[in-house]
Amino acid sequence: MKNKEKKDICVIGTGRFGQTIVEQLVEMKKDVLAIDSSEKKLVQVSRITHTAIADGADLEGLRSLGVQNFNIIIVATGDNVEIIAALLELGVKHIIAKAKNKRHERVLKQIGVDAIVKPEFEAGIRTALMATNPSFIKYSKLLQEIGDGYALGSTILTDLSWIGKPLKNLDFSKLKVNIVSIKRGPKVYIANGNTVMKKNDLVTVIGKIEDITKAFIMLNDDSSEKIEKILKVKKIRKKYE
């Protein structure tokens, strides 16, 4: 039986790490299917999203759930090579998977996993951001959650429109994040209004997680049209909140 309803993201494995991912995705208004072979593990997330009891490595079971039609599959369990092999056989194009160690990470890279997360370093919220925003995978060098929806994030500056100008002339406040520091080569600078941005600076900011994600796009995309579009969307969203 195939799902008639198209869903954004499928999460396979709903242990503590998987649950965190599902909860964050639902909070981000994403349509999610959570799969686990244990009914007990699905109890918590079944209150907030669609669930299915299935063996993640069972090719026909996954096919019957329509897993091949999902935009993104997150494999949130460590024992996942057989699961990923089944997903690849189904033709799934975008897979994010959990790695248990460096050797496991190498194997996942070799078999074609798009993004690899290490739970000891990367929390469920960051994994959810990876799934919902390709720019986050592309631009983020670090994300450390500090609570209440806030985080510290770092990215390498490449957008020419920000380079060679002091911060006081850049109206950085429109990004709704604050620069904490700038690392240039081996040196770290505490930013102030007179700090001049340079290409390939590692810029660390603090702010709401969603604002950090948008700031990363703007600091790395030299399309002013795209920047204005993002700001316009934020204004419209705020108006109706």
Summary of the structure (lengths in Angstrom):
residues: 241
radius of gyration: 19.7
end to end distance: 38.4
largest distance: 62.1
contacts: 738
relative contact order: 0.11
helix: 42%
strand: 24%
